[in-house]
Structures are given as C-alpha cells and as structure tokens.
Amino acid sequence: MQTDDSSELLGTTVRSADGRPVGRVTATHVSGRQPMLVQLSGGEPGSERIVPVGSATRDADGLVLPYPAAQVAAGPTVTPDAVLSVGEAAFVFGYYGEGTVSAPGHAITDRADEVGDVGDQDPEVRRLPPIVVIRPRLDEPR
C-alpha cells in the first residue's frame, strides 16, 4: 500500500480479507514515508493489535487487510504507545507470513536506523528500553 502521508490512515476503518471489521487505525509505524505496520483499536484494554499493511488495499470504506479476521484477532498486540525494535517488527511480519526485517549484526532489541528501524527517532525516546510484544500468541496455531 502506498500513501503520501501515513497520518491520513489514522482513524480509518479496517476490514479483514473476509470482510469483517477488525478495528480502526490508531497509530502507524513507517519506514521512510510509507507505513509498514498499523496498530488497531478493538483489542483487549491497554493493548492494540498490530498488523503489516504492505499488501493491504484501500477502498471507499477504508483499509482492507489480506488476512482473515481470526488471524488478526489472534495476532500480536502492543501497548498503545509502542515503539518497536527491528526484532519486534520482524516478529509481527513473521506471524503474518510476510517478509522479515533484516538487521545483520544487531540484537533484536537494538534500534538500527541504517536498516529501516520502525522506532521513533526522538533521542529521548530512543534511550528507553524497547517495547515488548505483550501477547505473541505462540501457543495458538495459525
């Protein structure tokens, strides 16, 4: 999915590949100017679902993900103010069967600007420990 301004996605209604509503966009994680991941409302209190949007499409009703609603509902969640490390983003991509983020020579919790880290570039935020995926759901089959 291409967009000139990822902030225009905020508040957008999101549907699954099977046409079911799965939430609204509450935050975007970008690489360069293009959104890589979006956070969705509608999860458990204090957490939001996070999904890749590279293969998503937009129509008159909002954003359409290429994943079924059951997969999104069982997918990774993050805190609403999440700042992801390269490894955390790679985990999300891996869960959805998308290509992974590569960061040779970096620990999965490193901030790695030179390889497309999706973390916030604010120096004050970068000194904080990375946000951890709080419900990876590895115990459930896909």
C-alpha positions as CSV (number, residue, x, y, z in Angstrom):
1,M,0.0,0.0,0.0
2,Q,1.3,3.4,-0.9
3,T,0.4,6.7,0.6
4,D,1.8,10.2,0.6
5,D,1.0,10.8,4.3
6,S,0.7,7.9,6.7
7,S,-1.1,10.1,9.2
8,E,-4.1,10.1,6.8
9,L,-4.6,6.5,7.9
10,L,-5.4,7.4,11.5
11,G,-9.0,6.7,12.3
12,T,-9.5,4.6,9.1
13,T,-11.9,1.7,9.4
14,V,-10.0,-1.6,8.8
15,R,-11.6,-4.9,7.5
16,S,-10.2,-8.3,7.1
17,A,-9.8,-10.3,3.9
18,D,-13.1,-12.0,4.7
19,G,-14.9,-8.6,5.0
20,R,-15.2,-8.4,8.8
21,P,-14.4,-5.2,10.7
22,V,-11.2,-5.6,12.8
23,G,-10.8,-2.1,14.2
24,R,-9.6,1.4,13.4
25,V,-6.1,2.6,12.8
26,T,-4.7,4.3,16.0
27,A,-1.0,4.5,15.0
28,T,1.3,3.9,12.1
29,H,4.9,2.6,12.0
30,V,6.7,3.9,9.0
31,S,9.9,3.2,7.1
32,G,10.9,6.3,5.2
33,R,7.4,7.7,4.4
34,Q,5.5,4.5,3.8
35,P,3.6,2.7,6.6
36,M,4.9,-0.8,7.3
37,L,2.6,-1.6,10.3
38,V,-0.5,-0.2,11.8
39,Q,-2.0,-0.5,15.3
40,L,-5.7,-1.2,15.5
41,S,-8.2,-0.4,18.2
42,G,-10.6,-3.1,19.4
43,G,-8.1,-5.4,21.3
44,E,-8.1,-6.0,25.0
45,P,-8.0,-2.9,27.2
46,G,-4.5,-1.5,27.3
47,S,-3.4,-3.2,24.1
48,E,-3.9,-2.9,20.4
49,R,-3.4,-5.3,17.5
50,I,-0.6,-4.7,15.2
51,V,-0.6,-5.7,11.5
52,P,1.6,-5.2,8.4
53,V,0.0,-3.1,5.7
54,G,2.3,-3.6,2.7
55,S,-0.2,-5.8,1.0
56,A,-3.3,-4.0,2.2
57,T,-5.6,-2.1,-0.2
58,R,-7.8,0.9,0.3
59,D,-11.3,1.3,-0.9
60,A,-14.2,3.8,-0.3
61,D,-14.9,2.1,3.1
62,G,-11.4,2.1,4.5
63,L,-8.4,-0.3,4.6
64,V,-8.7,-4.0,3.6
65,L,-6.1,-6.3,5.1
66,P,-5.0,-9.5,3.2
67,Y,-5.5,-11.6,6.4
68,P,-8.6,-13.3,7.8
69,A,-10.3,-11.8,10.9
70,A,-9.4,-14.9,13.0
71,Q,-5.7,-14.4,12.3
72,V,-5.8,-10.7,13.2
73,A,-7.8,-11.4,16.4
74,A,-5.2,-14.0,17.5
75,G,-2.2,-11.9,16.3
76,P,0.4,-9.9,18.2
77,T,-0.6,-6.9,20.3
78,V,1.3,-4.0,21.7
79,T,0.7,-1.2,24.1
80,P,-0.9,1.9,22.5
81,D,2.3,4.0,22.7
82,A,4.5,1.2,21.3
83,V,7.9,1.9,19.8
84,L,9.1,-1.2,18.1
85,S,12.7,-2.6,17.7
86,V,13.7,-4.3,14.5
87,G,13.2,-7.7,16.1
88,E,9.7,-6.9,17.3
89,A,8.7,-5.7,13.9
90,A,10.2,-8.8,12.4
91,F,8.1,-10.9,14.8
92,V,4.9,-9.2,13.6
93,F,5.9,-9.7,9.9
94,G,6.7,-13.4,10.6
95,Y,3.4,-14.0,12.3
96,Y,1.6,-12.8,9.2
97,G,3.9,-14.7,6.8
98,E,5.3,-11.5,5.3
99,G,9.0,-10.9,4.5
100,T,11.0,-10.1,7.6
101,V,13.0,-7.1,8.6
102,S,16.7,-7.9,8.3
103,A,19.3,-6.4,10.7
104,P,22.5,-8.3,10.4
105,G,24.8,-7.8,13.3
106,H,22.1,-6.3,15.6
107,A,20.4,-7.7,18.6
108,I,16.7,-8.0,18.1
109,T,16.1,-5.2,20.7
110,D,18.6,-2.8,19.0
111,R,17.4,0.4,17.4
112,A,19.0,0.2,13.9
113,D,18.4,3.3,11.9
114,E,20.6,2.2,9.0
115,V,18.4,-0.9,8.3
116,G,15.0,0.7,8.5
117,D,14.1,0.5,12.1
118,V,10.5,1.5,12.6
119,G,11.2,3.0,16.0
120,D,10.6,6.7,16.9
121,Q,13.6,8.9,16.0
122,D,13.2,11.2,19.1
123,P,16.5,10.9,21.0
124,E,14.7,11.0,24.4
125,V,12.5,8.0,23.4
126,R,15.4,6.1,21.9
127,R,17.1,5.8,25.3
128,L,14.1,3.9,26.7
129,P,14.1,0.1,26.7
130,P,12.3,-1.4,23.7
131,I,8.6,-2.1,23.9
132,V,7.9,-5.8,24.1
133,V,5.1,-7.6,22.2
134,I,2.8,-8.4,25.1
135,R,0.7,-11.2,23.6
136,P,2.6,-13.1,20.9
137,R,0.1,-16.0,21.0
138,L,2.8,-18.6,20.1
139,D,0.7,-21.2,21.8
140,E,-2.1,-21.0,19.2
141,P,-1.9,-22.5,15.8
142,R,-2.3,-20.1,12.8
